[in-house]
Amino acid sequence: MTQTRPPAEVPAPARPWHATQAPPRPKALTTVVATASSVLALTLLVAVGEWSHQVLLIPPLAASMALIAGASQTPLGQPRSVIGGQLVSALTGFLVLAVLGQGVWSSGIAGGLALGAMLLLRVAHSPAAATAVIVAATAPSAGPFLALLAAATVLLVLVGLVGNRVNRQPYPVYWW
């Protein structure tokens, strides 16, 4: 009886050092609509903030909008993660603020604990960790901050919903 050997694997050709494994660029229209959606959503936050005499646009929300418009198919860009992650992180920041007080050490601890809280509650949203840092660093008034943050995240999701529909992207993949 003769034994058959499995065919030897042929090594893949070596990639040139400059070759990329990055995904292809999106179509031009997709890029334009995603960019326009982001500009619209963030300037709406500024407009509502000006109207209400409150700061509504904080840096983590710009990062949130980038995920909603540019990575809408990922778990990080879903409404559950955007809204829930931001609110959970803010609450984590307020908890750390209540226990440790305001400061840079509190900010570092709040940012790290926010990740754990988001993972436990299944609302992971990386930009939201920065919201916890902001809360512990600046000690805003809890009620108004949380209300404004909730309104801002809902506005971002709504604008993202429209922008993704224009781009024929199914968004959200899931709501909650």
Buried (B, 14 or more C-beta within 10 A) or exposed (E): EEEEEEEEEEEEEEEEEEEEEEEEEBEEEBBEBBEBBBEBBBEBBEEBBEEEEBBBBBEBBBBBBBBBBBEBEEBBBBBBBBBBBBBBBBBBBBBBBEEBEBBEEBBBBBBBBBBEBBEEBEBBBBBBBBBBBBBBBBBBEBEEBBEBBBBBBEBBBBBBBBBBEBBEBEBBBEEE
